[in-house]
């Protein structure tokens, strides 16, 4: 039998081939991009073949890499399938969940005690991170991801749509009708969405939704953490454009208001897991509970506001 290459090198190659990025492969495997580069170089030396074309700002597979990649990926899938075949995936024990910091702290964790009370055989372990965790590498059962529903061959189900809106302290405005133009008289707090891509919400897009093009914006504070934006709004330092899920508890309690109820559609939240795990007892128990909680949330004042916007966006055209 021919000597097989090192497993770590094959893992690095599989991740880099799927992402066509050493950086994204490094994030998936929780190592540095330099480590990925060294592992792949060692694999290439071992095989005596070049697997990637390393360009200045991009990465592509060579002809050999194109042939090798699907076989390596299928081998890892088979290994995972074999591991599942000899283990009891429904056994009692921790259920490992990963999701974004905002969804974890503002929506999921305040509700998790009800899941634990109803499913005492499953202890929940929650990883709150804006990094995308790999299921196999990080021993993850379920991911709740903020995205567009493009999850390839993985199992996924829709949970909630996400909308953003301006929020501020009620002390910032006197009673009466508030227009989008009124917001321009106050400092605007900026949250740079974790994706940092052109599709992410921002103040210009929100004002455009209100029919105001190229407004004169007073962008007072910019943060990469949504929690800080919400806190700045609570402190009365300006108006923050945040997801309603991040601000919901403060809106319900009257600590924040939505001065202009014009919502901007963001990505949605999906439950995602490996297809091989999708019918396991603990995954189904958590999925059923999560969908019920999402339905309950839609009956709240903030949830109803989001649902009303969804219905408006999805009205059938005449």
VOVO-26472 format. One line per 5 residues: number of its first residue (from 0); their letters; for each residue x, y, z of N, C-alpha, C, CB. Coordinates in pm, whole numbers, m for minus. Glycine has a CB too. Layout:
! residues N
NUM> A> X:Y:Z:X:Y:Z:X:Y:Z:X:Y:Z ~ ...
***
This chain:
! residues 318
0> XXXXX> 85:m120:0:0:0:0:89:125:0:m96:1:124 ~ 59:219:m88:139:341:m97:125:422:31:96:425:m219 ~ 233:490:69:230:573:189:137:692:165:374:621:226 ~ 47:714:261:m49:824:248:13:954:296:m178:793:326 ~ m27:1066:238:21:1196:286:m29:1223:427:m25:1308:191
5> XXXXX> 33:1320:494:m7:1358:629:m152:1410:629:88:1465:685 ~ m229:1366:729:m370:1403:738:m388:1555:748:m435:1334:858 ~ m302:1621:826:m316:1766:843:m297:1841:711:m216:1818:947 ~ m207:1791:630:m187:1852:499:m308:1833:410:m65:1794:433 ~ m370:1716:418:m491:1690:340:m607:1778:387:m530:1542:348
10> XXXXX> m618:1797:519:m722:1886:573:m703:2029:523:m721:1884:727 ~ m578:2074:527:m548:2210:481:m581:2224:332:m400:2245:507 ~ m545:2123:254:m574:2128:110:m723:2129:85:m509:2009:39 ~ m799:2043:155:m944:2036:136:m1009:2171:166:m1005:1927:225 ~ m971:2233:278:m1029:2362:314:m990:2471:215:m986:2402:456
15> XXXXX> m863:2476:177:m817:2579:83:m879:2560:m55:m664:2577:72 ~ m898:2435:m96:m959:2407:m227:m1105:2450:m230:m947:2258:m261 ~ m1175:2433:m117:m1317:2475:m112:m1331:2626:m109:m1385:2414:9 ~ m1244:2693:m35:m1254:2838:m20:m1174:2915:m125:m1208:2879:118 ~ m1076:2846:m188:m979:2913:m274:m918:3033:m201:m1046:2959:m407
20> XXXXX> m883:3009:m75:m826:3113:10:m754:3047:127:m935:3211:61 ~ m626:3078:144:m552:3028:259:m606:3091:388:m401:3056:244 ~ m648:3219:379:m697:3289:497:m825:3224:549:m721:3436:466 ~ m920:3198:458:m1047:3137:501:m1026:2993:547:m1149:3141:386 ~ m934:2922:482:m902:2787:527:m844:2790:668:m803:2718:431
25> XXXXX> m760:2890:696:m700:2905:828:m808:2933:933:m596:3018:828 ~ m905:3018:899:m1014:3047:992:m1096:2921:1022:m1105:3157:935 ~ m1119:2841:919:m1197:2719:938:m1126:2620:1029:m1226:2653:804 ~ m995:2609:1013:m918:2508:1088:m853:2566:1213:m811:2448:999 ~ m878:2694:1241:m824:2760:1361:m671:2756:1366:m880:2693:1485
30> XXXXX> m608:2785:1255:m463:2799:1247:m433:2928:1171:m396:2675:1179 ~ m307:2958:1150:m270:3080:1077:m262:3050:927:m135:3137:1128 ~ m279:3152:842:m260:3132:698:m121:3080:665:m285:3263:624 ~ m20:3122:742:116:3071:721:123:2921:744:216:3144:813 ~ 53:2874:848:51:2729:876:m14:2654:760:m25:2700:1008
35> XXXXX> m124:2708:705:m189:2645:590:m92:2638:472:m318:2724:549 ~ m23:2746:446:73:2751:335:181:2646:351:136:2890:325 ~ 234:2632:474:340:2533:499:288:2390:484:399:2552:639 ~ 165:2366:534:108:2231:525:86:2192:379:m25:2223:604 ~ 37:2285:299:12:2255:158:143:2239:81:m74:2366:94
40> XXXXX> 241:2321:115:373:2306:50:431:2168:81:470:2418:98 ~ 418:2124:206:467:1992:243:392:1882:168:454:1970:395 ~ 260:1901:150:180:1804:75:224:1800:m71:29:1837:85 ~ 246:1917:m129:291:1923:m268:428:1856:m285:297:2069:m315 ~ 517:1878:m189:649:1813:m193:635:1662:m181:740:1867:m80
45> XXXXX> 542:1620:m95:519:1477:m74:466:1410:m201:421:1456:42 ~ 375:1480:m269:314:1425:m391:402:1446:m514:178:1488:m415 ~ 490:1545:m507:571:1580:m623:490:1652:m729:633:1456:m683 ~ 384:1720:m684:293:1791:m776:255:1926:m717:166:1706:m805 ~ 237:2024:m803:187:2153:m761:35:2150:m764:242:2267:m851
50> XXXXX> m29:2189:m652:m175:2180:m640:m245:2315:m657:m212:2121:m506 ~ m173:2425:m631:m233:2558:m640:m147:2651:m725:m252:2617:m500 ~ m213:2738:m797:m146:2852:m860:m158:2968:m762:m209:2888:m1000 ~ m46:3011:m707:m45:3120:m609:m25:3252:m682:66:3098:m501 ~ m135:3325:m701:m131:3452:m770:m121:3566:m669:m255:3470:m860
55> XXXXX> m102:3688:m714:m81:3800:m623:m200:3821:m531:m54:3928:m702 ~ m321:3823:m586:m439:3849:m504:m543:3738:m511:m502:3979:m546 ~ m504:3624:m563:m600:3514:m573:m529:3380:m570:m683:3528:m701 ~ m611:3277:m563:m560:3140:m556:m646:3055:m647:m562:3086:m409 ~ m582:2969:m725:m658:2878:m811:m593:2740:m808:m666:2932:m957
60> XXXXX> m674:2641:m839:m624:2504:m843:m554:2477:m976:m739:2403:m822 ~ m446:2403:m969:m383:2356:m1091:m468:2242:m1147:m236:2309:m1066 ~ m429:2190:m1262:m502:2077:m1319:m498:1958:m1224:m444:2038:m1456 ~ m381:1933:m1162:m369:1824:m1066:m457:1851:m944:m222:1807:m1023 ~ m461:1977:m899:m544:2013:m785:m692:1994:m813:m519:2156:m745
65> XXXXX> m734:2027:m936:m874:2009:m975:m913:1862:m969:m897:2063:m1116 ~ m822:1773:m1009:m850:1629:m1005:m850:1578:m862:m745:1552:m1089 ~ m756:1628:m781:m735:1577:m646:m844:1622:m549:m599:1621:m594 ~ m891:1748:m561:m980:1809:m462:m1108:1728:m436:m1017:1947:m507 ~ m1185:1689:m538:m1309:1616:m506:m1285:1481:m440:m1390:1595:m632
70> XXXXX> m1173:1415:m473:m1142:1287:m411:m1107:1305:m263:m1025:1219:m484 ~ m1031:1408:m232:m995:1434:m92:m1119:1471:m11:m889:1545:m82 ~ m1204:1557:m69:m1326:1598:1:m1416:1477:26:m1401:1705:m80 ~ m1431:1391:m73:m1515:1272:m58:m1457:1178:47:m1530:1200:m192 ~ m1324:1170:53:m1259:1084:154:m1292:1131:295:m1106:1082:133
75> XXXXX> m1288:1263:318:m1323:1316:450:m1470:1293:481:m1291:1464:458 ~ m1556:1306:380:m1698:1280:401:m1721:1135:440:m1779:1315:276 ~ m1650:1044:374:m1662:902:406:m1611:871:546:m1587:819:303 ~ m1503:935:587:m1451:917:722:m1552:961:826:m1319:994:740 ~ m1616:1075:799:m1717:1124:893:m1836:1029:898:m1763:1265:855
80> XXXXX> m1878:981:781:m1989:886:775:m1957:757:849:m2024:855:629 ~ m1833:710:834:m1791:588:904:m1789:608:1055:m1653:544:855 ~ m1744:725:1098:m1741:755:1242:m1882:756:1300:m1672:889:1267 ~ m1975:815:1224:m2113:818:1270:m2173:677:1278:m2197:906:1177 ~ m2130:590:1187:m2186:455:1181:m2151:372:1305:m2136:383:1058
85> XXXXX> m2040:406:1371:m1999:326:1488:m2019:400:1619:m1852:286:1475 ~ m2083:516:1613:m2113:590:1735:m2261:618:1741:m2033:723:1743 ~ m2312:641:1861:m2453:670:1880:m2473:819:1880:m2506:608:2012 ~ m2516:875:1765:m2531:1019:1754:m2646:1072:1839:m2553:1058:1610 ~ m2733:982:1886:m2845:1025:1970:m2813:1012:2118:m2968:945:1938
90> XXXXX> m2691:973:2150:m2657:954:2290:m2672:1083:2369:m2515:901:2303 ~ m2702:1069:2498:m2711:1188:2581:m2574:1252:2593:m2767:1154:2720 ~ m2572:1379:2619:m2445:1451:2628:m2461:1591:2576:m2336:1378:2551 ~ m2354:1668:2574:m2364:1809:2532:m2407:1821:2387:m2230:1880:2551 ~ m2484:1926:2360:m2515:1962:2223:m2439:2091:2195:m2672:1978:2200
95> XXXXX> m2345:2085:2103:m2256:2197:2074:m2318:2286:1966:m2116:2145:2030 ~ m2339:2413:2000:m2403:2509:1910:m2311:2628:1890:m2542:2554:1965 ~ m2300:2675:1768:m2225:2798:1741:m2315:2897:1670:m2099:2768:1657 ~ m2300:3025:1705:m2375:3131:1637:m2305:3264:1660:m2522:3136:1686 ~ m2357:3368:1599:m2295:3500:1610:m2310:3555:1752:m2358:3598:1509
100> XXXXX> m2223:3650:1786:m2227:3708:1921:m2361:3777:1947:m2113:3809:1938 ~ m2411:3851:1848:m2537:3922:1867:m2653:3826:1888:m2566:4013:1748 ~ m2665:3726:1802:m2776:3632:1813:m2766:3553:1943:m2779:3535:1692 ~ m2644:3516:1982:m2625:3440:2106:m2667:3520:2228:m2479:3398:2119 ~ m2618:3644:2237:m2641:3721:2360:m2779:3785:2367:m2536:3828:2372
105> XXXXX> m2829:3834:2252:m2952:3911:2253:m3079:3829:2228:m2943:4018:2152 ~ m3064:3712:2165:m3185:3636:2132:m3183:3495:2188:m3203:3631:1982 ~ m3074:3421:2162:m3073:3279:2197:m3055:3252:2345:m2965:3209:2121 ~ m2950:3310:2405:m2919:3274:2545:m3031:3308:2643:m2793:3344:2588 ~ m3107:3420:2625:m3216:3444:2720:m3328:3340:2713:m3274:3581:2695
110> XXXXX> m3331:3260:2606:m3437:3161:2588:m3391:3018:2614:m3493:3171:2449 ~ m3260:2997:2618:m3206:2860:2621:m3249:2780:2744:m3055:2865:2616 ~ m3279:2849:2853:m3317:2775:2974:m3444:2693:2952:m3337:2872:3092 ~ m3532:2740:2860:m3654:2663:2835:m3623:2534:2760:m3755:2747:2756 ~ m3524:2540:2668:m3483:2417:2600:m3424:2319:2701:m3381:2447:2488
115> XXXXX> m3339:2367:2788:m3275:2281:2887:m3377:2219:2981:m3172:2360:2968 ~ m3481:2296:3017:m3584:2243:3106:m3664:2133:3038:m3678:2354:3151 ~ m3687:2147:2907:m3766:2049:2834:m3683:1930:2787:m3832:2114:2715 ~ m3551:1947:2779:m3463:1841:2725:m3343:1823:2818:m3415:1876:2579 ~ m3368:1771:2936:m3265:1766:3038:m3152:1670:3005:m3327:1727:3169
120> XXXXX> m3173:1581:2909:m3066:1487:2871:m2957:1554:2788:m3123:1369:2795 ~ m2986:1675:2736:m2889:1743:2650:m2838:1870:2718:m2953:1777:2513 ~ m2714:1868:2759:m2652:1988:2813:m2604:2073:2696:m2534:1954:2909 ~ m2638:2201:2697:m2605:2289:2586:m2469:2355:2608:m2714:2396:2568 ~ m2387:2352:2503:m2259:2423:2503:m2264:2522:2387:m2136:2323:2491
125> XXXXX> m2263:2652:2419:m2281:2756:2318:m2150:2829:2291:m2389:2856:2363 ~ m2111:2831:2164:m1992:2903:2119:m2040:3029:2047:m1902:2814:2025 ~ m2020:3145:2109:m2061:3273:2050:m1942:3334:1979:m2117:3370:2158 ~ m1947:3334:1846:m1836:3387:1768:m1886:3430:1631:m1723:3282:1753 ~ m1829:3538:1579:m1862:3580:1443:m1777:3509:1339:m1844:3730:1430
130> XXXXX> m1687:3421:1385:m1610:3335:1295:m1695:3214:1257:m1475:3291:1361 ~ m1685:3170:1133:m1757:3049:1090:m1679:2927:1138:m1775:3046:934 ~ m1742:2848:1223:m1678:2729:1279:m1702:2608:1189:m1730:2702:1422 ~ m1598:2527:1174:m1611:2402:1098:m1674:2295:1188:m1471:2356:1044 ~ m1773:2223:1135:m1844:2124:1216:m1750:2016:1269:m1955:2059:1135
135> XXXXX> m1670:1956:1183:m1586:1845:1223:m1470:1891:1309:m1533:1771:1102 ~ m1401:1997:1266:m1282:2043:1337:m1316:2093:1476:m1212:2153:1258 ~ m1428:2165:1490:m1466:2224:1619:m1570:2145:1695:m1517:2363:1597 ~ m1601:2023:1648:m1695:1935:1716:m1830:2004:1737:m1638:1890:1850 ~ m1881:2066:1631:m2007:2141:1636:m2122:2054:1587:m1997:2270:1552
140> XXXXX> m2232:2055:1662:m2354:1984:1619:m2441:2073:1531:m2434:1936:1740 ~ m2458:2198:1574:m2551:2289:1506:m2487:2427:1496:m2686:2298:1581 ~ m2502:2490:1380:m2465:2630:1364:m2592:2710:1334:m2359:2649:1250 ~ m2604:2827:1395:m2710:2920:1358:m2640:3033:1286:m2793:2972:1484 ~ m2655:3036:1155:m2574:3125:1071:m2656:3240:1015:m2510:3046:958
145> XXXXX> m2589:3353:1002:m2647:3475:949:m2605:3483:802:m2600:3603:1030 ~ m2698:3452:712:m2657:3444:572:m2774:3448:477:m2579:3320:549 ~ m2752:3392:360:m2852:3399:252:m2915:3263:221:m2788:3454:127 ~ m2879:3160:297:m2935:3028:273:m2858:2946:173:m3073:3041:228 ~ m2739:2989:138:m2655:2916:42:m2556:2830:120:m2581:3014:m56
150> XXXXX> m2596:2709:155:m2513:2623:240:m2480:2490:173:m2583:2599:371 ~ m2480:2490:41:m2433:2374:m34:m2509:2247:0:m2287:2353:m9 ~ m2433:2142:33:m2495:2013:61:m2525:1992:208:m2406:1902:11 ~ m2514:2098:289:m2548:2087:430:m2698:2101:451:m2472:2193:511 ~ m2747:2044:560:m2888:2059:595:m2908:2198:657:m2935:1947:694
155> XXXXX> m3016:2266:619:m3045:2395:681:m3194:2420:683:m2972:2509:608 ~ m3237:2501:780:m3377:2544:785:m3382:2689:831:m3460:2453:881 ~ m3475:2765:772:m3489:2907:801:m3548:2926:940:m3578:2976:696 ~ m3494:3026:1012:m3544:3056:1147:m3613:3191:1149:m3429:3052:1249 ~ m3535:3297:1121:m3587:3432:1126:m3521:3519:1020:m3566:3492:1266
160> XXXXX> m3597:3611:964:m3536:3716:883:m3480:3822:978:m3638:3779:783 ~ m3384:3897:930:m3325:4003:1011:m3345:4136:940:m3175:3976:1036 ~ m3389:4235:1016:m3407:4370:964:m3331:4469:1051:m3558:4406:957 ~ m3284:4576:990:m3218:4681:1067:m3306:4806:1064:m3077:4712:1010 ~ m3289:4886:1170:m3368:5008:1183:m3292:5105:1274:m3511:4979:1239
165> XXXXX> m3320:5234:1262:m3259:5329:1355:m3321:5314:1494:m3275:5474:1304 ~ m3238:5317:1597:m3286:5312:1734:m3216:5421:1814:m3262:5172:1798 ~ m3287:5474:1913:m3228:5579:1996:m3302:5587:2129:m3232:5716:1923 ~ m3246:5666:2220:m3313:5692:2347:m3440:5774:2322:m3218:5767:2446 ~ m3548:5745:2394:m3670:5825:2378:m3649:5971:2417:m3783:5766:2460
170> XXXXX> m3543:5999:2494:m3515:6137:2535:m3465:6224:2418:m3412:6137:2648 ~ m3427:6159:2307:m3368:6232:2196:m3471:6311:2116:m3295:6137:2105 ~ m3597:6267:2123:m3702:6333:2046:m3821:6366:2136:m3748:6244:1928 ~ m3881:6482:2114:m4007:6513:2178:m4118:6438:2105:m4033:6666:2179 ~ m4232:6428:2168:m4343:6356:2106:m4386:6426:1977:m4463:6345:2204
175> XXXXX> m4440:6350:1887:m4484:6404:1759:m4429:6322:1645:m4440:6549:1744 ~ m4471:6354:1525:m4426:6280:1407:m4278:6309:1382:m4510:6317:1283 ~ m4202:6202:1359:m4059:6215:1332:m4035:6170:1189:m3973:6131:1433 ~ m3964:6248:1112:m3936:6216:972:m3791:6170:958:m3964:6339:880 ~ m3757:6102:848:m3618:6066:825:m3525:6187:827:m3604:5994:694
180> XXXXX> m3573:6300:776:m3491:6423:776:m3456:6466:917:m3565:6535:705 ~ m3545:6440:1013:m3518:6477:1152:m3396:6402:1207:m3641:6448:1239 ~ m3374:6282:1158:m3260:6203:1207:m3127:6267:1167:m3268:6059:1152 ~ m3128:6340:1056:m3005:6402:1008:m2957:6515:1099:m3026:6456:868 ~ m3041:6558:1193:m3003:6664:1287:m2928:6609:1408:m3128:6740:1334
185> XXXXX> m2910:6476:1412:m2847:6412:1527:m2724:6330:1483:m2948:6321:1601 ~ m2632:6307:1575:m2518:6220:1542:m2566:6079:1509:m2417:6216:1660 ~ m2508:6019:1407:m2546:5884:1364:m2433:5787:1401:m2575:5879:1210 ~ m2471:5680:1467:m2375:5579:1513:m2370:5466:1411:m2414:5524:1655 ~ m2251:5427:1375:m2231:5331:1266:m2184:5198:1321:m2129:5384:1163
190> XXXXX> m2251:5091:1278:m2202:4954:1303:m2153:4897:1171:m2314:4862:1366 ~ m2025:4863:1165:m1970:4799:1046:m1999:4650:1056:m1816:4826:1032 ~ m2095:4605:976:m2140:4466:980:m2020:4372:964:m2245:4440:869 ~ m2027:4255:1027:m1914:4162:1031:m1870:4118:892:m1949:4040:1114 ~ m1964:4118:794:m1926:4075:660:m1844:4178:585:m2047:4043:580
195> XXXXX> m1863:4308:618:m1794:4418:552:m1799:4404:399:m1648:4424:601 ~ m1917:4378:345:m1930:4367:200:m2035:4467:151:m1969:4222:159 ~ m2043:4483:22:m2130:4586:m36:m2277:4564:m3:m2111:4590:m187 ~ m2318:4440:21:m2458:4411:47:m2499:4443:191:m2487:4266:17 ~ m2401:4469:280:m2434:4494:420:m2512:4625:435:m2307:4499:504
200> XXXXX> m2603:4631:534:m2679:4755:556:m2588:4869:600:m2788:4732:662 ~ m2627:4990:566:m2559:5109:617:m2656:5226:613:m2430:5141:534 ~ m2613:5339:666:m2703:5454:676:m2747:5504:538:m2635:5566:753 ~ m2656:5507:442:m2694:5555:308:m2804:5469:248:m2572:5558:215 ~ m2793:5337:265:m2896:5247:212:m3029:5270:284:m2852:5099:226
205> XXXXX> m3021:5293:416:m3146:5315:490:m3214:5443:443:m3118:5321:642 ~ m3137:5552:429:m3196:5678:383:m3249:5664:240:m3094:5791:391 ~ m3179:5588:157:m3227:5565:20:m3361:5493:23:m3124:5484:m61 ~ m3377:5399:118:m3504:5328:134:m3616:5427:169:m3493:5219:244 ~ m3579:5535:236:m3676:5640:274:m3693:5743:163:m3632:5709:402
210> XXXXX> m3622:5724:50:m3634:5817:m61:m3540:5936:m55:m3772:5866:m68 ~ m3438:5928:30:m3341:6038:43:m3207:5991:m11:m3328:6085:192 ~ m3167:6043:m124:m3040:6006:m186:m2929:6103:m144:m3054:6002:m340 ~ m2811:6049:m118:m2692:6126:m82:m2718:6228:29:m2638:6198:m205 ~ m2764:6180:145:m2790:6272:256:m2658:6320:318:m2878:6204:364
215> XXXXX> m2663:6433:385:m2547:6486:456:m2542:6421:594:m2553:6643:468 ~ m2461:6317:608:m2461:6235:728:m2357:6282:830:m2435:6090:692 ~ m2399:6293:956:m2308:6321:1066:m2274:6188:1132:m2370:6421:1169 ~ m2175:6118:1076:m2136:5985:1127:m2041:6006:1244:m2069:5897:1014 ~ m2097:6000:1364:m2023:6041:1483:m1930:5932:1536:m2119:6082:1591
220> XXXXX> m1979:5809:1543:m1902:5700:1604:m1919:5575:1518:m1948:5673:1751 ~ m1810:5500:1501:m1815:5376:1422:m1758:5263:1506:m1735:5391:1289 ~ m1831:5151:1511:m1789:5037:1591:m1801:4907:1510:m1872:5028:1720 ~ m1717:4811:1543:m1726:4679:1481:m1805:4582:1568:m1586:4622:1455 ~ m1853:4630:1684:m1930:4547:1777:m2070:4608:1792:m1859:4536:1916
225> XXXXX> m2171:4530:1758:m2308:4582:1761:m2353:4615:1901:m2403:4481:1699 ~ m2302:4542:2000:m2341:4569:2139:m2302:4712:2179:m2274:4467:2234 ~ m2185:4757:2134:m2139:4892:2169:m2228:4997:2103:m1992:4912:2125 ~ m2271:4970:1979:m2364:5063:1912:m2495:5076:1989:m2392:5015:1767 ~ m2548:4963:2033:m2672:4965:2110:m2651:5042:2240:m2720:4820:2141
230> XXXXX> m2538:5019:2307:m2512:5089:2432:m2497:5239:2409:m2386:5034:2497 ~ m2433:5278:2300:m2420:5421:2268:m2556:5485:2248:m2334:5440:2142 ~ m2647:5413:2185:m2784:5463:2169:m2854:5473:2303:m2863:5372:2074 ~ m2837:5373:2388:m2896:5376:2523:m2845:5495:2603:m2866:5245:2597 ~ m2718:5529:2583:m2657:5641:2656:m2699:5777:2602:m2506:5629:2652
235> XXXXX> m2776:5777:2490:m2822:5902:2433:m2719:5975:2350:m2869:5990:2540 ~ m2617:5901:2301:m2509:5967:2227:m2543:5985:2080:m2381:5888:2242 ~ m2654:5934:2035:m2692:5947:1896:m2791:5839:1857:m2570:5941:1806 ~ m2806:5820:1726:m2900:5721:1671:m2817:5610:1606:m2999:5786:1567 ~ m2846:5488:1643:m2770:5374:1590:m2856:5296:1492:m2723:5282:1705
240> XXXXX> m2793:5252:1384:m2861:5162:1288:m2818:5021:1323:m2825:5198:1138 ~ m2908:4946:1387:m2875:4811:1433:m2985:4714:1393:m2855:4810:1587 ~ m2955:4587:1405:m3058:4485:1379:m3162:4494:1491:m2995:4341:1371 ~ m3287:4471:1455:m3394:4473:1555:m3378:4360:1656:m3530:4464:1487 ~ m3316:4250:1614:m3292:4141:1709:m3195:4186:1819:m3235:4019:1636
245> XXXXX> m3099:4271:1784:m3002:4319:1884:m3066:4417:1981:m2883:4385:1814 ~ m3167:4490:1934:m3227:4597:2016:m3362:4558:2075:m3243:4721:1932 ~ m3413:4441:2042:m3552:4405:2075:m3585:4419:2223:m3580:4263:2032 ~ m3500:4367:2311:m3532:4371:2454:m3540:4513:2506:m3429:4293:2533 ~ m3454:4602:2454:m3456:4742:2497:m3577:4816:2441:m3327:4814:2454
250> XXXXX> m3619:4781:2319:m3738:4842:2260:m3862:4799:2338:m3752:4803:2109 ~ m3871:4669:2367:m3986:4617:2442:m3996:4683:2579:m3976:4464:2457 ~ m3879:4714:2641:m3878:4773:2775:m3892:4924:2774:m3751:4735:2847 ~ m3892:4985:2652:m3907:5129:2642:m3778:5207:2659:m4004:5175:2742 ~ m3665:5136:2668:m3536:5205:2683:m3488:5262:2551:m3432:5110:2740
255> XXXXX> m3534:5202:2441:m3503:5250:2307:m3633:5263:2228:m3403:5155:2234 ~ m3631:5351:2129:m3745:5362:2038:m3694:5348:1895:m3820:5499:2057 ~ m3786:5314:1805:m3759:5316:1661:m3826:5443:1610:m3813:5184:1586 ~ m3751:5554:1598:m3814:5683:1568:m3885:5688:1434:m3712:5792:1573 ~ m3827:5618:1334:m3889:5610:1202:m3900:5462:1166:m3805:5691:1092
260> XXXXX> m4021:5406:1160:m4037:5261:1142:m4014:5213:999:m4174:5220:1186 ~ m3908:5261:938:m3869:5214:804:m3759:5112:824:m3822:5333:710 ~ m3783:4988:783:m3687:4880:805:m3610:4849:678:m3758:4754:856 ~ m3487:4804:698:m3401:4765:586:m3369:4618:601:m3269:4851:581 ~ m3398:4540:497:m3377:4395:503:m3228:4363:507:m3443:4326:384
265> XXXXX> m3193:4276:600:m3057:4224:611:m3062:4076:575:m2997:4246:757 ~ m2957:4003:605:m2957:3858:584:m3054:3792:683:m2814:3799:600 ~ m3065:3661:676:m3155:3587:765:m3074:3490:851:m3262:3510:683 ~ m3141:3435:951:m3078:3335:1038:m3128:3196:999:m3107:3364:1189 ~ m3033:3103:987:m3064:2965:949:m2999:2868:1048:m3016:2936:805
270> XXXXX> m3070:2762:1079:m3008:2650:1148:m2939:2565:1042:m3113:2566:1229 ~ m2811:2535:1064:m2732:2459:968:m2662:2345:1040:m2628:2550:895 ~ m2660:2228:977:m2585:2116:1033:m2547:2020:921:m2667:2043:1143 ~ m2462:1928:953:m2423:1825:858:m2545:1740:823:m2310:1737:915 ~ m2561:1707:695:m2675:1624:653:m2682:1494:731:m2665:1593:504
275> XXXXX> m2565:1438:765:m2562:1310:836:m2614:1322:979:m2421:1256:838 ~ m2614:1443:1034:m2662:1465:1171:m2805:1515:1177:m2573:1562:1241 ~ m2864:1551:1065:m2989:1625:1064:m3106:1550:1127:m3024:1663:925 ~ m3103:1418:1129:m3213:1341:1186:m3179:1287:1325:m3249:1227:1095 ~ m3066:1327:1381:m3032:1280:1515:m3130:1337:1617:m2887:1319:1553
280> XXXXX> m3145:1267:1727:m3244:1305:1828:m3219:1445:1881:m3243:1205:1943 ~ m3094:1475:1912:m3069:1606:1975:m3081:1721:1874:m2930:1607:2039 ~ m3044:1698:1749:m3060:1803:1648:m3207:1832:1624:m2991:1763:1517 ~ m3288:1727:1610:m3431:1747:1586:m3498:1813:1706:m3499:1614:1555 ~ m3456:1774:1827:m3515:1835:1947:m3485:1984:1951:m3461:1767:2075
285> XXXXX> m3361:2020:1920:m3324:2162:1923:m3391:2239:1810:m3172:2178:1915 ~ m3396:2180:1692:m3459:2248:1578:m3606:2275:1606:m3444:2163:1449 ~ m3678:2175:1657:m3821:2193:1685:m3842:2303:1790:m3883:2062:1732 ~ m3760:2301:1894:m3770:2404:1998:m3741:2542:1939:m3674:2373:2114 ~ m3635:2552:1858:m3594:2681:1802:m3702:2740:1712:m3464:2664:1723
290> XXXXX> m3764:2658:1629:m3869:2706:1539:m3991:2753:1619:m3910:2596:1440 ~ m4023:2685:1728:m4134:2729:1813:m4103:2863:1879:m4164:2623:1921 ~ m3978:2880:1923:m3937:3007:1984:m3943:3121:1882:m3796:2996:2043 ~ m3904:3091:1759:m3910:3193:1654:m4055:3234:1627:m3845:3142:1524 ~ m4146:3138:1627:m4289:3170:1608:m4341:3256:1724:m4373:3040:1598
295> XXXXX> m4298:3224:1845:m4339:3303:1961:m4287:3445:1951:m4290:3237:2091 ~ m4162:3460:1906:m4103:3593:1892:m4180:3677:1790:m3956:3581:1849 ~ m4230:3614:1685:m4304:3690:1584:m4434:3749:1639:m4335:3599:1465 ~ m4478:3700:1755:m4598:3756:1818:m4568:3874:1909:m4670:3648:1897 ~ m4440:3905:1931:m4404:4020:2012:m4416:4147:1928:m4260:4006:2069
300> XXXXX> m4405:4264:1994:m4419:4392:1922:m4310:4407:1816:m4414:4509:2021 ~ m4186:4376:1852:m4076:4388:1756:m4088:4283:1647:m3940:4375:1827 ~ m4122:4161:1686:m4141:4055:1587:m4252:4087:1489:m4170:3923:1657 ~ m4360:4148:1540:m4472:4186:1452:m4430:4295:1355:m4592:4233:1535 ~ m4344:4387:1401:m4293:4492:1313:m4214:4432:1198:m4206:4591:1392
305> XXXXX> m4130:4332:1229:m4051:4264:1127:m4141:4183:1034:m3947:4173:1192 ~ m4241:4117:1092:m4332:4035:1012:m4413:4122:915:m4427:3955:1103 ~ m4453:4240:963:m4527:4334:877:m4441:4377:758:m4573:4459:957 ~ m4313:4401:784:m4222:4440:676:m4203:4326:578:m4086:4484:733 ~ m4193:4203:631:m4177:4085:544:m4298:4071:453:m4158:3955:630
310> XXXXX> m4418:4088:508:m4539:4076:427:m4543:4184:319:m4663:4086:516 ~ m4497:4305:355:m4494:4414:256:m4395:4383:143:m4457:4547:323 ~ m4280:4329:180:m4177:4296:80:m4217:4182:m10:m4046:4261:149 ~ m4309:4096:40:m4345:3977:m36:m4488:3978:m88:m4324:3856:49 ~ m4545:4096:m98:m4679:4108:m155:m4676:4061:m301:m4731:4255:m146
315> XXX> m4772:3982:m342:m4775:3939:m483:m4798:4057:m575:m4884:3833:m505 ~ m4723:4063:m683:m4740:4173:m780:m4867:4151:m860:m4618:4183:m874 ~ m4932:4262:m893:m5057:4252:m970:m5029:4224:m1116:m5140:4380:m957
***
